[in-house]
Amino acid sequence: MKTKLHVGNLSSRATEKNLRFLFAQKGRVRDIELIVERATGRSRAFAIVTMATVEGAEAALLGLHRSIWNGRHITVNEVPVAPVEHGEFSFGAQQTITPFFPIRTKTADEPELSPASADTELPK
């Protein structure tokens, strides 16, 4: 188990100080990243808590998951870590770019335009 935990369904009044107090009861807290809205400065209802030890993270996960805090059932889950392959970057599936207008292709029914026919005069 890793030491990073995702804490969800937080109250908009949650602060880093309050979260540190809550998680410090289960073990030593290394770091807290409370995600806040830029415009209002209020919590966006989730945070990433990094515990100092694996045992502390496990105790917090088992003790605080689905517990009631500030009138809400908070969720505590382990943050999944994706394996990084050395020297390779993945940007997702490659997409083809399609033009905004349809590209016409010649069909069997259409006459072929030749440069010689463009030189002839149209009837008046």
VMD Tcl script that draws the C-alpha trace (Angstrom):
set ca {
  {0.00 0.00 0.00}
  {1.17 3.50 -0.77}
  {1.03 6.50 1.55}
  {-1.09 8.83 -0.66}
  {-4.81 8.87 0.06}
  {-7.67 10.49 -1.85}
  {-10.27 11.97 0.48}
  {-13.60 12.70 -1.15}
  {-17.04 14.13 -0.34}
  {-15.61 16.83 1.90}
  {-17.59 19.82 3.05}
  {-16.94 23.12 1.29}
  {-15.91 24.49 4.70}
  {-13.07 21.96 5.07}
  {-9.61 23.40 5.71}
  {-6.12 21.90 5.66}
  {-5.84 22.47 9.40}
  {-9.04 20.51 10.08}
  {-7.95 17.67 7.78}
  {-4.53 17.52 9.42}
  {-6.18 17.25 12.85}
  {-8.49 14.45 11.62}
  {-5.76 12.37 9.97}
  {-3.18 13.00 12.72}
  {-5.35 10.82 14.98}
  {-4.45 7.82 12.76}
  {-0.76 8.58 12.16}
  {1.75 11.26 11.23}
  {0.71 13.39 8.25}
  {3.39 14.42 5.76}
  {1.38 16.63 3.37}
  {-2.17 17.74 2.58}
  {-3.30 19.12 -0.78}
  {-6.80 20.53 -0.41}
  {-8.20 21.38 -3.82}
  {-9.93 24.79 -3.78}
  {-11.81 26.90 -6.30}
  {-9.88 29.92 -7.51}
  {-12.84 32.28 -7.56}
  {-14.32 31.55 -4.14}
  {-11.40 30.00 -2.24}
  {-13.67 27.22 -0.97}
  {-12.94 23.51 -0.99}
  {-13.86 21.52 -4.11}
  {-14.86 18.56 -1.91}
  {-11.70 16.48 -2.20}
  {-8.10 16.42 -1.03}
  {-4.93 14.35 -1.33}
  {-3.43 13.41 2.03}
  {0.09 11.95 2.20}
  {0.81 10.00 5.35}
  {4.36 9.55 6.69}
  {4.17 5.76 6.92}
  {2.36 2.95 5.19}
  {0.93 1.84 8.55}
  {-0.51 5.31 9.14}
  {-2.08 5.34 5.67}
  {-3.62 1.92 6.26}
  {-4.96 2.99 9.67}
  {-6.48 6.14 8.14}
  {-8.01 4.16 5.29}
  {-9.59 1.58 7.58}
  {-10.62 4.04 10.28}
  {-11.91 6.99 8.29}
  {-13.43 5.51 5.11}
  {-17.21 6.04 5.13}
  {-17.06 7.89 8.45}
  {-19.11 11.02 9.14}
  {-17.12 14.25 9.33}
  {-18.69 17.73 9.26}
  {-22.06 16.10 8.60}
  {-20.89 14.19 5.49}
  {-19.84 10.61 4.79}
  {-16.24 11.06 3.63}
  {-14.51 8.52 1.43}
  {-10.86 7.61 1.82}
  {-9.19 5.63 -0.95}
  {-5.64 4.83 -1.97}
  {-4.35 6.93 -4.87}
  {-3.46 4.56 -7.71}
  {0.02 5.02 -9.12}
  {0.37 4.30 -12.83}
  {3.59 2.56 -13.81}
  {5.92 4.78 -15.83}
  {7.78 3.19 -18.69}
  {11.22 4.69 -19.14}
  {11.75 6.66 -22.32}
  {8.17 6.45 -23.54}
  {5.42 9.00 -23.25}
  {1.81 8.16 -23.91}
  {-0.54 10.86 -25.10}
  {-3.58 8.63 -25.47}
  {-5.09 7.26 -28.63}
  {-4.06 9.02 -31.82}
  {-6.90 10.69 -33.66}
  {-7.15 11.55 -37.31}
  {-8.03 15.09 -38.26}
  {-11.07 15.43 -40.47}
  {-11.73 18.56 -42.52}
  {-14.73 20.78 -41.79}
  {-16.06 20.35 -45.30}
  {-16.60 17.10 -47.19}
  {-14.01 16.17 -49.75}
  {-15.61 15.30 -53.06}
  {-14.34 12.32 -54.89}
  {-14.98 11.61 -58.55}
  {-17.82 9.19 -59.21}
  {-18.47 7.13 -62.29}
  {-21.47 9.30 -63.30}
  {-19.58 12.61 -63.40}
  {-17.75 13.64 -66.56}
  {-14.05 14.15 -66.21}
  {-12.87 17.74 -66.52}
  {-9.84 18.21 -68.67}
  {-7.70 21.32 -69.18}
  {-8.66 21.32 -72.90}
  {-12.37 21.65 -72.13}
  {-11.67 24.67 -69.92}
  {-10.19 26.53 -72.91}
  {-13.29 26.24 -75.07}
  {-15.71 29.10 -75.10}
  {-19.13 28.81 -73.68}
  {-22.08 29.39 -76.06}
  {-23.57 32.86 -75.97}
}
mol new
graphics top color blue
foreach p $ca { graphics top sphere $p radius 0.5 }
foreach p [lrange $ca 0 end-1] q [lrange $ca 1 end] { graphics top cylinder $p $q radius 0.2 }
display resetview
